[in-house]
Structures are given as C-alpha cells and as structure tokens.
C-alpha cells in the first residue's frame, strides 16, 4: 500500500520537480541507512521519501515542532 501511495504522490511531484537517482543498487542493497535531503525545505524530504519508497521501505523522522500540530498529528500516528 505504501508503494502505491509513493507512486501516486511521486507522480504529482514529478509534474513540478525533476528527480534523478544515480546508483540505485546502493539503495537496494543497503541493510540500514540514513538518507538526508539537501536542506530542510518542506518539499525536499517529500521528494526523497517518494523516490526511496520505490526501492525499499523508508521511515521518515520528524521534529516535535511538526508532530505537535494537532491536525497533522492524526496523520503521523
């Protein structure tokens, strides 16, 4: 189900942004890894996770400032 959501969301992101992953075999073969976006803009983590989910499960981490927003907290749980 998460891959399906990532594909749909990635489609809409690709309408605006062009993303290219190089050396995807490193991502596929990674046992555990931490991936960081270029900077902490609001769209960069979304772009990164939408592409990573195509190769292996990715678990996002967020700061408490975003997690404590009441409306968003419902989705994060």
matplotlib code that plots the C-alpha trace (Angstrom):
import matplotlib.pyplot as plt

x = [0.0, 2.8, 4.5, 1.2, 0.9, 4.5, 4.0, 0.9, 2.4, 5.7, 3.7, 2.3, 5.7, 7.3, 4.8, 6.7, 10.2, 12.7, 14.4, 17.1, 18.6, 22.1, 23.5, 20.2, 21.9, 23.4, 19.9, 18.5, 21.4, 21.5, 20.7, 20.2, 20.9, 20.1, 19.2, 19.2, 17.7, 19.8, 18.3, 15.3, 12.9, 9.3, 9.4, 12.8, 12.0, 8.8, 10.8, 13.4, 10.9, 8.6, 11.6, 13.2, 9.9, 10.2, 13.4, 13.0, 10.9, 11.8, 10.7, 10.6, 11.6, 10.2, 10.8, 8.4, 7.5, 5.7, 4.5, 2.7, 0.5, -3.0, -4.3, -1.1, -0.7, -3.7, -1.8, 1.5, 0.2]
y = [0.0, 2.4, 1.8, 2.6, 5.9, 6.7, 6.1, 8.3, 11.1, 10.8, 11.3, 14.6, 15.7, 14.9, 17.3, 20.1, 18.7, 16.6, 14.0, 11.6, 8.9, 7.6, 4.2, 2.8, -0.5, 1.0, 1.8, -1.6, -3.4, -1.2, -3.1, 0.1, 3.6, 7.2, 9.5, 13.2, 15.7, 18.6, 21.0, 21.3, 22.8, 21.5, 19.7, 18.1, 15.3, 14.6, 14.2, 12.0, 9.7, 9.4, 8.1, 6.0, 4.1, 2.6, 0.8, -0.1, 0.8, 4.3, 5.5, 9.3, 11.1, 14.5, 17.1, 17.7, 21.1, 19.4, 16.4, 18.5, 20.3, 18.8, 18.3, 16.7, 14.6, 12.5, 11.5, 10.9, 8.4]
z = [0.0, 0.8, -2.5, -4.3, -2.4, -3.1, -6.8, -6.9, -4.8, -6.8, -10.0, -8.8, -7.5, -10.9, -12.6, -10.8, -10.0, -11.9, -9.7, -10.8, -8.6, -9.5, -8.3, -7.1, -6.5, -3.3, -2.1, -2.9, -1.2, 1.9, 5.1, 7.2, 6.1, 6.9, 3.9, 4.3, 1.9, 0.6, 3.0, 5.3, 2.9, 3.2, -0.2, -0.1, 2.4, 0.5, -2.8, -1.2, 0.5, -2.5, -4.6, -1.8, -1.2, -4.7, -3.8, -0.1, 2.9, 4.3, 7.7, 7.9, 11.1, 12.0, 14.7, 17.5, 16.2, 13.3, 15.2, 17.8, 15.2, 16.2, 12.7, 11.3, 14.4, 13.3, 10.1, 11.8, 14.2]

ax = plt.figure().add_subplot(projection="3d")
ax.plot(x, y, z, "-o")
ax.set_aspect("equal")
plt.show()
